[in-house]
Each structure stands twice: as structure tokens, then as C-alpha cells.
Amino acid sequence: MVTKRLMEIANETVQFALENRVDQVQAASFFVDSALTRYANSLIHQNVASKRGGIQMKVVIGKRLGTLRANSLEKTEIERSVRKAVSLAKVTPPNKDFKSLPKPQRWTQIRGTFDRKTAECTADFRADQVKEAIDVALSESDKVNAVAGYYYTGTSAYAVANSLGVSASAKISSASMQTTVISKSGNSQGFSSEEEHSRQVDDIDPVSIGSKAAKKSLRSLDPGKIPIGNYEVVLSPRAVAGLITYLGYIGFSATSYQDGQSFIKYNLDKQIFDSELNVMDNPRDTKTLYSFPIDGEGVPKKKMQLIRNGEVSEKSICYDSFTAGKEGKKSTGHALPPIYGYYGRPFPLNIVVKPGDSTIGEMVEETKRGVYVTRFHYTNPVEPTKAILTGLTRDGTFLIESGEMTKPVKNLRYTDSMLSALKEAPMFGRDLEIVEEVTAPAMKLAKLRFTGITEH
């Protein structure tokens, strides 16, 4: 019923805009029903829930564009916003690159994206799940000092209509749990975290999350320093996902490509990564989280091979209708859905890295001297055209010596080109994990360049 009503609102908005004498109009109405249980110091301290809706619109007068986002589904507010968008279009300089809003294309829903149990999840259910994670973490050792994190459940729906006949809608449910465990021994603290994401709450295992996070936190007590430089690295799926996510932002977006900021532009039809690295963007893969059949413009999302046997090409680039029109191409269905807010570039949301046949234990055994990384944070691009990224390790970084994970080390800063780091990846994990928009296996890299080390 939600998507049906959203479709009605989107169509009504289009009709009202046409009555205001615009040439083209697009309306994307959305509704997000979400709830979040937060915990810190081993206690739940907050439970919040929200229902928010709105509409994102674009009106076209000649080549003048007016875009506006209204955080309301009330008719009077939407009509006021349409009039404002029309006013903006009239005073906006013509955009010579604009060709047209997208025309309708055949699309089909994706089965299994909505789970009623997840949609109707209660605060009591989340509290019980959190309690399990906290209890199992505290039971690991009296050195476990605090457990923190969140448990999220919710549904997202949107509908898109335009004056050319587009009429499409989508709805998903999702659940996420993240747990951080802080251990303490004397003056030393150990940190680690685990997380799981799924469209179904039944897939989230709080006992496993709490236990794994606690064990790694205890193991990370009393970290030491190691010299900076190049190391073999074993990356958890979360760490792999962190790197691949940023490649999506800086490389596979048509905006970056057209602006000359994408590393792909300078490496067309070249093998720039390991020959075993294969990366897809596929919303219909059941292993992805954000399985929407359409994008934010109502265009069917296209299955794409972003990296094929280490090679990239023009077929790796993700387009929305505007960036596609600049090159006389068709959109690949990568305009961001309105539930995420306005973001001015298309990029992939359903990335799947092809797994291999190894375990993390086997990767460690094959490493003479290296570093195990649980995850990266504060990752940022340094030089997008060369795919240079920088960031810090977090939540469990360990030295590997002669095939064994021997001791914890202080967090390290990496600064390296992914064209170098991903050039030689001798081992890929066999198990995939969903980490928001990326689903990835663990991975071993022949080298990653660490340029700094933290004091704490």
C-alpha cells in the first residue's frame, strides 16, 4: 500500500507541475520507516524511531533546470515546492549538456527484497538481540570493559514518475547490527568490532557478533609498534569493502569520468588489477543489500561488469540520464534513489566482488611477514586519477610472522595507489559478507604501503 500511495503522489506532482507550464518534470516520492537501538557501556541508552517522507523533483523549461527536495508528503507543501522549483528553473542559466529526462523502459520487481518480520520489528525484539550480544561479549573475560553499538531495522520505499511516461516503484527492508567491544588490562585498552547487514532480521546473529568482537578485542590488548613501509596484508571482508567502496566513488562514476578525475579514463582496456579480480554491480544478486530494481529516475538498474579479470573499460562506467546524455548514451540506472538524499553523481550501490577458494587462516599461513586488517576508517582519496587512497586501520590490527598472527599492533595509516595495491592479490576468500553497498570476500594483497603509525 505504501508504494501505491507514493506512486499516486508522484503522478499528482507531475500533473501539477505540467499545469504550471513546464516542458518536462520528474517526481520521486519516498518514505522511510526506521528504528534504531543504541547501546554504550554495556547498556541500552537510546531507542529512536522515525517515519519520514518527501519528494524530490526536477522541472525543465527549455534547458533550464529547477531541482528541489521537499521533506513532506502533504499536498499543500508539495504544490508550494513545485512552484518554487519552477521559479528556480526560470532564473537558472540554461544547461547546454541537458538532453532530456529518461523515457519509460520495461522493468520488473525483485523478489525477496521485503521481509515483513523485519518491517514490523519491535523495540523489545532489538533489545533482546542487543542483550544477547552484550552478555556473550562480557562472558568472554573479566577484561571486557564495555560493549557498544547499534541495532537498526527499517523499510524504504520510493516511486518515480515523469512527464514522458516513467512510472516505477521499489521497496526493501533492511537490518544491521554493529558491536564494538573495549577490553582493558592495566593501562592498555583493546578494541574490536563486528557487524552484519541483511534484508532480514533472522539473518543477524548477535551471539556470533558479540563473541567475535570480544575475542578480537581481548587479543588486541597491549599493541606494539612496527616500522612503516610495505607489508603483505590480509584484509577482512570489511576492509576489502572499504577499499572497493571508494573505488566506486572515484572511479566508476560517470561524473568523475567526464571530469577527468577517474583513474579508469587513463587506463581504458588495460589490466590494472590482479587478473583474478572480478567485480560486478548487480541489484538482482541476492547477496546485495540495496536491491532496488530501478534507480532514482525510474530507470531499470543495469547489471554491469565493473572489473573483468583485472581490466577496466568504458563499460565500467555508471551513468544517470544526465551524464549519459552528455555522451549520447543511455543511462545504466545509477541515479541515486531519493531515500538517500540528493547526491550529484551516479555510482554503484550493488557491488559484488567475486570470491575465491581460500580461508583467512590459509591466507595467514601463506604470509611470511605482514599485517592483518579488520577494517579501515577515515578513508579519503588523495589523487583520484591514480586511485591513491589514504586511511587508518581500526578495531584489530595484527602482525603476521611466519604464517602466524603473532601480536597486536598500533593502528597504521596507509597511503597507496590501488593500482599498485590491487595489482597482485594472490588469494581471495571463499565466503562473502555484506558490508552495506559492497559484498566482498577476504583478500590477501602482496603489498600495501603504510606511511604512519598512531601513538595510541
Number of C-alpha atoms within 10 A of each C-alpha: 6 13 19 12 13 25 23 16 25 29 24 17 26 25 16 17 27 16 9 11 12 18 14 20 26 26 34 31 33 31 24 20 17 20 21 19 21 21 22 17 14 20 16 18 11 11 16 11 14 11 12 15 20 23 27 26 27 22 32 24 17 16 20 19 23 21 20 18 20 18 17 18 18 13 12 10 13 24 16 11 23 29 15 15 21 25 14 17 22 19 11 14 11 15 11 9 13 18 16 14 21 21 15 18 12 9 15 11 16 18 11 12 23 19 17 12 13 21 22 13 17 12 17 10 11 22 18 12 18 28 19 18 28 30 16 19 31 20 13 15 13 11 19 23 18 20 27 22 23 20 24 22 28 24 23 24 22 32 33 32 29 27 22 14 13 21 24 28 25 24 22 25 28 22 25 21 26 21 28 25 31 25 26 19 14 8 7 12 19 24 24 25 25 23 24 20 21 24 27 22 25 11 12 19 15 26 18 17 23 30 23 21 28 35 19 24 26 24 20 26 24 17 20 15 15 15 11 14 12 17 21 21 26 31 25 22 26 24 24 24 27 22 21 21 21 17 23 22 19 24 29 28 25 26 24 22 21 13 9 15 20 26 24 28 20 14 17 15 15 12 18 22 22 20 17 20 23 18 23 21 27 24 25 20 16 15 20 27 27 25 27 25 24 27 27 29 29 30 27 23 24 19 15 19 20 27 23 19 16 20 22 24 19 15 14 22 27 28 25 27 24 23 24 20 18 14 10 11 13 16 23 22 24 27 27 21 25 25 20 11 10 15 11 9 18 29 27 28 22 26 30 27 24 18 21 18 11 17 17 22 13 14 23 23 15 19 23 14 16 26 28 26 24 23 23 25 15 11 17 15 19 15 16 22 20 21 22 20 19 21 21 20 23 20 22 25 27 25 22 24 17 13 16 18 19 12 17 25 22 22 24 25 22 22 20 23 21 20 17 19 21 22 20 19 20 17 22 26 23 16 17 18 22 22 23 20 21 31 28 30 28 27 26 28 23 20 21 22 20 20 16 16 18 12 9 11
